[in-house]
Amino acid sequence: MTGDPETTGGPRLTGAAFRPSSRRTRPTREDTMTTPTDPLDLLRDHGLRATSQRIEILHAVMEHEEHPTAEDVWEQAREDQPTLSLSTVYDTLSRFVELGLLDELHAGEGATRYEFFDRPHINLVCTECGHVEDTDAGELGAVIEEAEGASAFAVDPQPIELEGRCSDCRPSSTC
């Protein structure tokens, strides 16, 4: 079979839940935040063919309680896709990051973690163990709106990372 690898081959998904959406240029971060969180729609909105492996990989990142590594995603996705290779997971995650669908976090010990950016928030990253947790961005939304209102600048919200040490790695103070 010849043609664009994004649009040829693989299983064809049909039915009411698998409606096609129009292709468009790369969505902005703001588009991603207002897009439904259905993996099928997200993939199609980003111009990708929604294969069962891509859907499962994206779903694994979106549903993970923490910020998963590629290995975490692979382990979770293999429950429904037992033939899925770790190499495919790495390649797919890289493509998702390239398209702005996921964000990469480089946390401690060189581990790359992934997250679906669905709302403005702050990532707290431990420089000792690599633990990452989200915290509410508080007034960040209001600050962005005020900055945009006071200028002709359109802010493209990005995840904010603050580095430090988590409670497990921070030395206890004994006074």
C-alpha positions in Angstrom: 0.0 0.0 0.0 1.4 3.5 -0.9 0.5 6.9 0.4 0.8 8.9 3.5 1.4 6.6 6.5 -0.8 8.8 8.7 -3.9 8.0 6.5 -3.3 4.5 5.2 -3.3 1.0 6.7 -4.4 -0.1 10.1 -7.8 -0.9 11.4 -10.6 1.3 10.2 -12.9 2.6 13.0 -16.5 3.1 12.2 -19.8 3.8 13.9 -21.4 6.9 15.5 -18.6 7.1 18.2 -16.0 7.3 15.4 -17.1 10.2 13.4 -14.5 11.9 11.2 -13.5 15.5 12.0 -12.0 17.9 9.6 -8.3 18.1 9.3 -6.7 21.4 10.2 -3.3 22.9 11.1 -1.7 22.2 14.4 -4.0 23.3 17.2 -2.8 25.8 19.7 -2.5 24.9 23.4 -5.7 26.8 24.0 -7.5 24.6 21.4 -6.3 21.5 23.2 -7.6 22.7 26.5 -11.1 23.3 25.0 -11.2 20.1 22.9 -13.1 17.2 24.2 -10.9 14.7 26.1 -11.9 11.8 23.9 -8.7 10.3 22.6 -10.3 9.6 19.2 -11.4 13.2 18.7 -8.1 14.5 20.0 -6.1 12.4 17.5 -8.2 13.4 14.6 -8.2 17.1 15.6 -4.4 16.9 15.5 -4.5 15.4 12.0 -3.6 11.8 13.0 -5.4 8.7 12.0 -6.9 7.2 15.1 -5.4 3.7 15.2 -6.2 1.4 18.1 -2.6 1.7 19.3 -2.6 5.5 19.3 -5.9 5.6 21.1 -4.6 3.2 23.7 -1.3 5.1 24.2 -3.1 8.5 24.5 -5.7 7.0 26.8 -2.9 5.5 29.0 -1.3 8.9 29.5 -4.6 10.7 30.1 -5.8 8.2 32.6 -2.6 7.7 34.5 -2.7 9.0 38.1 0.9 10.3 37.9 3.0 11.7 35.1 3.9 8.4 33.4 7.2 7.4 31.7 7.1 5.6 28.4 7.5 2.3 30.2 4.5 3.1 32.4 2.4 3.9 29.3 3.6 0.7 27.6 2.7 -1.5 30.6 -0.8 0.0 30.9 -1.5 0.0 27.1 -0.4 -3.6 26.7 -3.4 -4.7 28.8 -5.6 -4.0 25.8 -2.8 -4.1 23.1 -0.7 -7.1 24.1 1.4 -6.9 20.9 2.3 -3.3 21.4 6.1 -2.7 21.4 8.0 -0.3 23.7 9.6 1.2 20.5 6.1 2.0 19.2 5.2 3.7 22.4 8.4 5.8 22.4 7.8 6.8 18.7 4.1 7.6 19.3 4.8 9.6 22.4 7.4 11.6 20.5 5.0 12.3 17.7 2.3 13.4 20.2 4.8 15.8 21.8 5.8 17.1 18.4 2.2 17.9 17.6 1.5 19.5 20.9 -0.9 16.9 22.1 1.3 15.9 25.1 4.0 17.6 27.1 7.3 16.1 28.1 8.6 16.6 31.6 12.3 16.0 32.3 12.3 15.1 36.0 15.2 14.1 38.1 17.3 11.0 37.3 16.8 11.7 33.5 13.4 10.1 33.4 11.1 11.7 30.7 7.5 11.8 31.9 4.4 12.8 29.9 1.2 14.6 30.6 -1.9 15.7 28.8 -2.2 19.4 29.3 -5.9 19.9 30.0 -5.8 22.9 32.3 -3.4 25.6 33.5 -1.4 24.2 36.4 2.0 24.0 37.9 4.2 20.9 37.9 6.2 20.5 41.1 9.3 18.5 40.1 11.6 16.9 42.7 15.2 17.3 41.6 16.3 14.3 43.8 13.9 11.5 43.0 12.0 12.8 39.9 8.6 12.8 41.6 6.2 15.2 39.8 2.9 16.4 41.1 0.4 19.0 39.9 -0.8 21.9 41.9 -3.5 24.4 41.0 -2.2 27.5 39.1 -4.4 29.7 41.3 -4.7 33.1 39.8 -2.6 32.2 36.7 -5.7 32.4 34.4 -6.6 35.8 35.7 -3.0 37.0 35.1 -3.1 35.7 31.5 -6.4 37.4 30.8 -5.2 40.7 32.2 -2.0 40.5 30.2 -4.0 39.8 27.0 -6.5 42.6 27.7 -3.7 45.1 28.3 -1.9 44.3 25.1 -2.4 42.9 21.6 -0.5 39.8 22.8 -2.2 36.4 22.7 -0.7 34.1 25.4 -0.3 30.4 24.5 -0.5 28.8 28.0 2.4 26.5 28.7 2.9 24.2 31.7 5.0 25.7 34.4 7.6 23.6 36.2 8.9 24.5 39.6 11.9 22.5 40.9 12.7 21.6 44.4 12.6 18.6 46.7 9.5 16.6 47.7 8.7 15.8 51.3 10.4 12.4 51.1 13.7 13.9 49.8 13.7 17.2 51.9 15.7 16.9 55.1 13.6 17.1 58.2 14.3 20.1 60.4 15.0 19.2 64.0 15.0 22.3 66.2 
